[in-house]
Amino acid sequence: MVAASPSQRIDQVTQAKQIVVIGGGVVGVCTAYHLAAAGHEVVVVERHHNVAQEASYANGGVIAPGYAMPWAAPGMPKKILSYLFKSEAPVLLKPTLDRALWRWVRQWMAECDIDRYRINKERMQRVAFYSRDVLKQMREQFQIDYEQTQGVLQLFRSQHDMKLAEPACAMLEEAGVPHQVVDAEGALAIEPSLHEQTALSGGLYLPQDESGNCPLFTKRLKYIAHSIGVHFHFTSSVHSIQPEGGRVALRIDDQIFSADAVVVAAGIDSARLLKPLGIQIPLYPVKGYSATASIKNFDRAPRASVVDESYKVGITRMGNRIRVAGTAELGSRNVELHQAAIRTLVKVGDDWFPDAANYNTSTFWCGIRPMLPDGPPLLGATPVRNIYVNIGHGSTGWAMAAGSGKVVADIISGRAPEIDMDGLTLSRYG
């Protein structure tokens, strides 16, 4: 079970603690829920007026453990270079002298080695598959509807793209993950609304993967968490955290507060909060984009989710809307829309489902995703007593949020996590 009665929850932990979770995205809210379910007194501090207002806000929606893989993959540097000077591209690089970016890029390129890729992918999938199971428990227990659909189809425009996907397919086979590698005809059988005039060599179908509306889920979980005692403080900013005796002091706006423990789940802002404590991590802001369009022809809309491997763009059915999401922009720390990214999303939508919606009139959005060069998140304790992290999920935060929150709650509660933590803690950068 995911939750328990108040008396049962208190029995599950040695001692109930007062815990502050910094960040009200899907990762922070899942963490707060699991901590409260374990019997702790929990406060979420969020600088916006509601939950899921930054990276979670217009998330692409794909919850695909089988597709959870590092951005650092064999062949990716060459592939990215080939797109840099094209009008539509999966990656945008803004010219900058930012040393942090170039340090991050060097680390990322080192992780594109096939052996490193296999290690990082296994770590990410370990979290993602566990998270899918936890999310299912929560969904069934509380009957949460978040416009979820079943099945994810990865599309390959060329034989070259299919060749690059072979290591990932081999890992799925080794792990016993249900999947089908299909030709173009097989892909069309799975998703009949695909536009037949768009070049298609084949696909990878993951029948047990799913998609759903991330901010809708987060807002509904907020009410569930509140019902079991979680307090939410909105329009409040944490300026610093520091140990104080056996507790942790937080400066929130102009006041000092104290707690038994703190979980930093503040997205890209996490690096700023941790650095004064001597905790430096290679977290870099990578801007992601999405376009949300109303469906005008339901017969020509996708049944569930497809992912265009060439452009790293996902297309997801969300009720009466379609969300097209992807594109990574490096070198920009603001949230201004880049027209090249918008062109890419519109192109991919028009390529695969041209009659389903008018993508040019979409609601466009961009947000900052905190990415680590190797891919897996960082979960659990830090070298500073009573300060914990749940950060670095990059573009897979929605796919990993429920499980990551449960892992961190278990660690704080003195219980052994239900998954192997090798490679998922700060020690991998030690």
Secondary structure, 3 states (H helix, E strand, C coil): CCCCCHHHHHHHCCCCCEEEEECCCHHHHHHHHHHHHCCCEEEEECCCCCCCCCCCCCCCCEECHHHCCCCCCCCHHHHHHHHCCCCCCCEEECCCCCHHHHHHHHHHHHCCCHHHHHHHHHHHHHHHHHHHHHHHHHHHHHCCCCCCEEEEEEEECCHHHHHHCHHHHHHHHHHCCCCEEEEHHHHHHHCCCCCCCCCCCEEEEEEEEEECCHHHHHHHHHHHHHHCCCEEECCCCEEEEEEECCEEEEEECCEEEEECEEEECCHHHHHHHHHHHCCCCCCEEEEEEEEEEECCCHHHCCCCEEEECCCCEEEEEECCEEEEEEEEEECCCCCCCCHHHHHHHHHHHHHHCCCCCCHHHCEEEEEEEEECCCCCCEEEECCCCCEEEEECCHHHHHHHHHHHHHHHHHHHCCCCCCCCCCCCCHHHHC
